[in-house]
């Protein structure tokens, strides 16, 4: 079982279990392999000059030729040659087990071209720790650059080479991505040789690691190396509900563990009759509700208008007999006489403790007799009457004000009309005097 703390610390010491890399299950490597031949005092008569080297605590592995002057053994940190420089890893397998591992991965000895140069010294380990410390900041900056270029991709992990001359960027994308401009920005920003490698969602979760819904570390980050296709048919054969959130793993795909017990379920389903969803009886049509695969039981219920009724438990052999009768046109009376009845004697069951029902009585809970005073809330009728009164008073005031205004207007209008009448009368008199009776006026 690999510890997730090994990927975040530079020394390789796990942060969680604090056992300095000596877990009970074999170590804190992601894809850990146990070299059991190296711990035995057995002399290899036909030595094998190829060893397996692990990089970045099992992130990836490779096969290298172990030269005579190096004499590297299992567990040694070694400096190996690559196509672009030097890298530092740890020998995980040596001897005859490497031959079996190469056969499993379908790798021939002719394909192994690189060699182990020497064992790693303190300076090599310091440079490797410096390279590992740059990976997180590089990944954050790389994601920002990819987002600024509006590329539909996600940088999942960054791995520096041991000599810090090359950086491999692992990314996920739905399709092909034109990252030629992106590589120019990366080379200008980080000043190293850039390699872009596209991986799937499952490979990304294997590199990052994490805990599954079962509470254990992810299988893909600890021991699973080959990813087989998983379909919803595997869930249907195991009578699991097709719930996407429960059937999906950390990678967003269907869980790989759905295939672990699929063969066992398929072998058990061969004992059950096919097309047994409905059974015809004289009492009515029975519908299959659920199936207990490992106990060999099938649960039926009569189809009614108001829904399903009582469940009847039948063995798979009984269901086969009923299907054979239905093919002949015959029907059993009902399922009551054919069901399996489980009888359990409650007196014979030893629960491991004494029944204290009715022996121990708890005291009654004392409750306070004080009642909280409820605040009186105004009734709706009172509030409505008050509001209507207020409205009526306001209306009366407004009407009185309007009457005062109207009376004032009438007074003003009456004064003006009288003055106009006097002016008109005076004007007529003046006009008459001026018209021709001026002399008469003077005489009077």
MOZIKA-V791308 format. One record per residue. N is the residue number from 1. RES is the residue in three letters. OMEGA is omega as a letter, one per 20 degrees, with the letter a starting at -180 (* if undefined). NEAR is the number of other C-alpha atoms within 10 Angstrom. D_FIRST is the distance of its C-alpha to the first C-alpha in Angstrom with 1 decimal. Layout:
[[N	RES	OMEGA	NEAR	D_FIRST] [N	RES	OMEGA	NEAR	D_FIRST]]
This chain:
[[1	UNK	a	20	0.0] [2	UNK	r	25	3.8] [3	UNK	r	25	6.6] [4	UNK	r	20	9.6] [5	UNK	a	16	11.9] [6	UNK	a	20	11.5] [7	UNK	a	24	13.3] [8	UNK	r	15	16.1] [9	UNK	a	14	17.0] [10	UNK	a	18	18.8] [11	UNK	a	14	18.0] [12	UNK	r	18	14.3] [13	UNK	a	19	13.9] [14	UNK	r	24	11.5] [15	UNK	a	16	13.9] [16	UNK	a	11	12.2] [17	UNK	r	13	11.2] [18	UNK	r	11	13.9] [19	UNK	r	13	12.7] [20	UNK	r	14	13.7] [21	UNK	a	18	10.6] [22	UNK	r	13	10.5] [23	UNK	a	16	7.6] [24	UNK	a	9	8.6] [25	UNK	r	10	6.1] [26	UNK	r	14	7.1] [27	UNK	a	19	6.7] [28	UNK	r	27	6.3] [29	UNK	a	27	7.3] [30	UNK	r	29	7.1] [31	UNK	a	22	8.4] [32	UNK	r	19	7.6] [33	UNK	a	16	10.4] [34	UNK	r	14	11.6] [35	UNK	a	18	15.3] [36	UNK	r	9	16.7] [37	UNK	a	15	20.3] [38	UNK	r	16	20.3] [39	UNK	r	9	19.7] [40	UNK	r	8	22.8] [41	UNK	a	7	26.3] [42	UNK	a	8	27.3] [43	UNK	a	9	29.7] [44	UNK	a	10	29.2] [45	UNK	r	6	32.7] [46	UNK	a	8	32.0] [47	UNK	a	10	29.8] [48	UNK	a	15	28.0] [49	UNK	r	17	28.5] [50	UNK	r	22	25.7] [51	UNK	r	26	22.2] [52	UNK	a	24	19.1] [53	UNK	r	26	18.5] [54	UNK	a	23	15.6] [55	UNK	r	19	16.8] [56	UNK	r	22	15.5] [57	UNK	r	19	12.0] [58	UNK	r	22	11.6] [59	UNK	r	16	13.9] [60	UNK	a	13	16.2] [61	UNK	r	17	17.1] [62	UNK	r	14	20.5] [63	UNK	a	23	22.6] [64	UNK	r	23	25.2] [65	UNK	a	18	27.9] [66	UNK	a	22	27.7] [67	UNK	a	14	31.3] [68	UNK	a	9	33.0] [69	UNK	r	9	33.7] [70	UNK	r	12	30.1] [71	UNK	r	12	28.6] [72	UNK	a	19	25.0] [73	UNK	r	18	22.5] [74	UNK	a	18	18.7] [75	UNK	a	15	17.2] [76	UNK	r	15	20.4] [77	UNK	a	21	20.8] [78	UNK	r	23	23.5] [79	UNK	a	23	25.9] [80	UNK	r	23	26.4] [81	UNK	r	17	29.1] [82	UNK	r	14	28.9] [83	UNK	a	6	31.7] [84	UNK	r	11	32.1] [85	UNK	a	13	31.5] [86	UNK	r	17	28.9] [87	UNK	a	21	25.2] [88	UNK	r	24	22.7] [89	UNK	a	27	19.4] [90	UNK	r	24	17.6] [91	UNK	a	21	18.1] [92	UNK	r	23	15.1] [93	UNK	r	25	17.3] [94	UNK	r	23	20.9] [95	UNK	a	20	23.6] [96	UNK	r	17	24.0] [97	UNK	r	18	20.4] [98	UNK	r	19	21.1] [99	UNK	r	19	24.0] [100	UNK	r	11	22.1] [101	UNK	r	15	19.6] [102	UNK	r	17	22.6] [103	UNK	r	12	24.2] [104	UNK	a	9	21.3] [105	UNK	r	8	21.5] [106	UNK	r	8	25.3] [107	UNK	a	13	26.0] [108	UNK	a	10	29.0] [109	UNK	a	14	29.9] [110	UNK	a	6	32.7] [111	UNK	a	9	30.4] [112	UNK	a	13	28.8] [113	UNK	a	11	31.2] [114	UNK	a	15	29.5] [115	UNK	r	17	29.2] [116	UNK	a	27	27.6] [117	UNK	a	17	30.3] [118	UNK	r	18	29.3] [119	UNK	a	18	26.7] [120	UNK	r	16	25.8] [121	UNK	a	11	27.8] [122	UNK	r	8	27.7] [123	UNK	r	9	29.6] [124	UNK	r	18	27.2] [125	UNK	r	19	24.2] [126	UNK	r	14	26.4] [127	UNK	r	16	27.3] [128	UNK	r	22	23.7] [129	UNK	r	16	23.0] [130	UNK	r	16	26.2] [131	UNK	r	19	25.2] [132	UNK	r	22	21.8] [133	UNK	r	15	23.9] [134	UNK	a	14	26.2] [135	UNK	a	17	23.8] [136	UNK	r	14	23.7] [137	UNK	r	10	27.5] [138	UNK	a	20	28.1] [139	UNK	r	18	26.2] [140	UNK	r	14	28.2] [141	UNK	r	14	31.4] [142	UNK	r	21	30.7] [143	UNK	r	16	30.2] [144	UNK	r	13	33.5] [145	UNK	r	16	35.3] [146	UNK	r	20	34.2] [147	UNK	r	13	35.3] [148	UNK	r	10	38.7] [149	UNK	r	12	39.3] [150	UNK	r	9	38.6] [151	UNK	a	15	36.1] [152	UNK	a	14	34.2] [153	UNK	r	18	30.7] [154	UNK	r	16	27.6] [155	UNK	a	20	26.0] [156	UNK	a	20	22.2] [157	UNK	r	18	21.0] [158	UNK	r	21	22.9] [159	UNK	r	22	21.9] [160	UNK	r	24	24.5] [161	UNK	a	23	25.3] [162	UNK	r	26	25.2] [163	UNK	r	17	29.0] [164	UNK	r	20	29.1] [165	UNK	a	16	31.6] [166	UNK	r	20	29.6] [167	UNK	r	23	27.5] [168	UNK	a	17	25.7] [169	UNK	r	20	25.9] [170	UNK	a	21	23.7] [171	UNK	r	19	25.5] [172	UNK	r	20	25.9] [173	UNK	r	15	29.3] [174	UNK	a	10	31.1] [175	UNK	r	9	33.4] [176	UNK	a	10	34.7] [177	UNK	r	12	35.2] [178	UNK	a	10	37.9] [179	UNK	r	14	36.3] [180	UNK	r	8	39.0] [181	UNK	r	10	40.3] [182	UNK	r	17	36.8] [183	UNK	r	16	36.1] [184	UNK	r	11	39.4] [185	UNK	r	16	38.4] [186	UNK	a	19	35.0] [187	UNK	r	13	36.7] [188	UNK	a	10	39.3] [189	UNK	a	13	36.9] [190	UNK	r	14	34.2] [191	UNK	r	13	36.3] [192	UNK	r	16	33.7] [193	UNK	a	16	33.4] [194	UNK	r	17	31.9] [195	UNK	r	13	29.9] [196	UNK	a	15	29.2] [197	UNK	a	11	26.6] [198	UNK	r	19	26.4] [199	UNK	r	13	23.2] [200	UNK	a	14	22.7] [201	UNK	r	17	21.3] [202	UNK	r	19	18.1] [203	UNK	r	19	17.6] [204	UNK	r	21	18.2] [205	UNK	r	19	15.6] [206	UNK	r	23	13.0] [207	UNK	a	19	14.3] [208	UNK	a	14	14.5] [209	UNK	r	21	11.3] [210	UNK	a	17	11.7] [211	UNK	r	14	11.5] [212	UNK	r	13	13.2] [213	UNK	r	12	16.1] [214	UNK	a	7	14.2] [215	UNK	r	8	12.5] [216	UNK	r	10	8.9] [217	UNK	a	18	7.3] [218	UNK	r	24	9.3] [219	UNK	a	21	9.2] [220	UNK	a	21	11.1] [221	UNK	a	28	8.9] [222	UNK	a	21	5.8] [223	UNK	a	16	8.1] [224	UNK	a	13	11.4] [225	UNK	r	12	14.1] [226	UNK	a	7	17.4] [227	UNK	r	10	18.6] [228	UNK	a	8	21.3] [229	UNK	r	10	23.9] [230	UNK	a	15	23.7] [231	UNK	r	14	27.0] [232	UNK	r	15	28.4] [233	UNK	r	13	29.8] [234	UNK	r	18	26.5] [235	UNK	a	18	26.8] [236	UNK	r	11	30.4] [237	UNK	a	14	29.9] [238	UNK	r	18	27.5] [239	UNK	r	14	30.1] [240	UNK	r	14	28.0] [241	UNK	a	11	29.9] [242	UNK	r	12	30.0] [243	UNK	a	10	28.8] [244	UNK	a	12	27.4] [245	UNK	a	10	25.7] [246	UNK	a	12	23.7] [247	UNK	a	19	23.0] [248	UNK	r	14	21.8] [249	UNK	a	19	18.3] [250	UNK	a	18	17.5] [251	UNK	a	14	19.2] [252	UNK	r	13	22.3] [253	UNK	r	16	22.3] [254	UNK	a	20	22.0] [255	UNK	r	19	18.6] [256	UNK	a	20	17.2] [257	UNK	r	12	16.5] [258	UNK	r	17	20.3] [259	UNK	a	15	20.6] [260	UNK	a	10	18.4] [261	UNK	a	11	21.2] [262	UNK	a	16	24.1] [263	UNK	r	12	25.5] [264	UNK	r	12	25.7] [265	UNK	r	16	27.6] [266	UNK	r	14	29.8] [267	UNK	r	10	30.8] [268	UNK	a	14	31.6] [269	UNK	r	18	33.7] [270	UNK	r	10	35.9] [271	UNK	a	13	37.6] [272	UNK	r	18	38.7] [273	UNK	r	15	42.0] [274	UNK	r	11	42.1] [275	UNK	r	8	44.1] [276	UNK	a	16	44.3] [277	UNK	a	12	44.1] [278	UNK	r	16	47.7] [279	UNK	a	22	49.8] [280	UNK	r	21	53.6] [281	UNK	r	18	55.3] [282	UNK	r	11	58.7] [283	UNK	r	12	57.3] [284	UNK	a	16	55.7] [285	UNK	r	15	52.7] [286	UNK	a	23	49.3] [287	UNK	r	18	46.3] [288	UNK	a	17	42.7] [289	UNK	r	15	40.5] [290	UNK	a	15	37.2] [291	UNK	r	20	35.7] [292	UNK	a	15	33.5] [293	UNK	a	20	32.1] [294	UNK	r	10	30.7] [295	UNK	r	10	33.7] [296	UNK	a	15	36.1] [297	UNK	r	20	38.0] [298	UNK	a	23	39.6] [299	UNK	a	18	41.0] [300	UNK	r	25	44.3] [301	UNK	a	22	46.7] [302	UNK	a	24	50.3] [303	UNK	a	15	50.9] [304	UNK	r	11	53.3] [305	UNK	a	7	54.9] [306	UNK	a	6	53.4] [307	UNK	a	8	49.9] [308	UNK	a	14	47.9] [309	UNK	a	12	49.0] [310	UNK	r	9	47.6] [311	UNK	r	19	44.7] [312	UNK	a	20	45.5] [313	UNK	a	21	42.9] [314	UNK	r	20	43.7] [315	UNK	a	18	42.1] [316	UNK	r	20	41.4] [317	UNK	r	14	44.3] [318	UNK	r	16	46.7] [319	UNK	r	19	45.8] [320	UNK	r	16	46.6] [321	UNK	r	12	49.9] [322	UNK	r	21	50.8] [323	UNK	r	21	50.0] [324	UNK	r	13	52.3] [325	UNK	r	16	55.0] [326	UNK	r	15	54.7] [327	UNK	r	10	55.2] [328	UNK	a	9	58.4] [329	UNK	a	9	59.6] [330	UNK	a	14	59.1] [331	UNK	r	18	57.4] [332	UNK	a	16	56.3] [333	UNK	r	13	57.9] [334	UNK	a	16	54.8] [335	UNK	a	22	51.2] [336	UNK	a	12	52.0] [337	UNK	a	10	53.0] [338	UNK	a	16	50.1] [339	UNK	r	18	47.2] [340	UNK	a	15	44.8] [341	UNK	r	11	45.5] [342	UNK	a	6	42.9] [343	UNK	r	6	44.7] [344	UNK	r	8	43.0] [345	UNK	a	6	45.1] [346	UNK	a	8	44.2] [347	UNK	a	7	46.0] [348	UNK	a	7	43.8] [349	UNK	r	8	40.5] [350	UNK	a	8	39.4] [351	UNK	r	9	37.6] [352	UNK	r	6	36.9] [353	UNK	a	6	39.0] [354	UNK	r	7	42.6] [355	UNK	a	8	44.1] [356	UNK	r	8	45.7] [357	UNK	a	7	47.1] [358	UNK	r	6	50.6] [359	UNK	a	7	50.4] [360	UNK	r	7	48.9] [361	UNK	r	8	50.6] [362	UNK	r	6	49.6] [363	UNK	a	6	52.4] [364	UNK	a	6	53.6] [365	UNK	r	6	52.5] [366	UNK	r	6	55.4] [367	UNK	a	6	56.1] [368	UNK	a	6	58.4] [369	UNK	a	6	61.8] [370	UNK	r	6	62.3] [371	UNK	r	6	62.2] [372	UNK	r	6	61.6] [373	UNK	a	6	64.6] [374	UNK	r	6	64.2] [375	UNK	r	6	65.6] [376	UNK	r	6	68.4] [377	UNK	r	6	67.7] [378	UNK	r	8	70.7] [379	UNK	r	8	71.8] [380	UNK	a	9	71.8] [381	UNK	r	9	75.4] [382	UNK	a	10	76.4] [383	UNK	r	11	74.4] [384	UNK	r	11	75.9] [385	UNK	r	11	79.5] [386	UNK	a	12	79.0] [387	UNK	r	12	77.7] [388	UNK	r	12	80.7] [389	UNK	r	12	83.1] [390	UNK	r	12	81.7] [391	UNK	a	12	81.9] [392	UNK	r	12	85.5] [393	UNK	r	12	86.6] [394	UNK	r	12	85.1] [395	UNK	r	12	86.9] [396	UNK	r	12	90.2] [397	UNK	a	12	89.8] [398	UNK	r	12	89.1] [399	UNK	r	12	92.1] [400	UNK	r	12	94.4] [401	UNK	r	12	93.3] [402	UNK	r	12	94.0] [403	UNK	r	12	97.5] [404	UNK	r	12	98.3] [405	UNK	a	12	97.3] [406	UNK	r	12	99.4] [407	UNK	r	12	102.4] [408	UNK	r	12	102.1] [409	UNK	r	11	102.0] [410	UNK	r	12	105.0] [411	UNK	r	12	107.0] [412	UNK	a	11	106.1] [413	UNK	r	11	107.0] [414	UNK	r	12	110.4] [415	UNK	a	11	111.4] [416	UNK	a	11	110.8] [417	UNK	r	12	112.7] [418	UNK	r	11	115.7] [419	UNK	r	11	115.9] [420	UNK	r	12	115.7] [421	UNK	r	12	118.5] [422	UNK	a	11	120.7] [423	UNK	a	12	120.1] [424	UNK	r	12	121.0] [425	UNK	r	12	124.2] [426	UNK	a	12	125.2] [427	UNK	r	12	124.5] [428	UNK	a	12	126.8] [429	UNK	r	12	129.5] [430	UNK	r	12	129.3] [431	UNK	r	12	129.2] [432	UNK	r	12	132.3] [433	UNK	a	15	134.1] [434	UNK	a	12	133.3] [435	UNK	a	9	134.3] [436	UNK	a	10	138.1] [437	UNK	a	11	138.9] [438	UNK	a	12	138.6] [439	UNK	r	10	142.2] [440	UNK	r	9	142.2] [441	UNK	a	10	139.3] [442	UNK	r	8	141.2] [443	UNK	r	6	144.2] [444	UNK	*	5	142.4]]
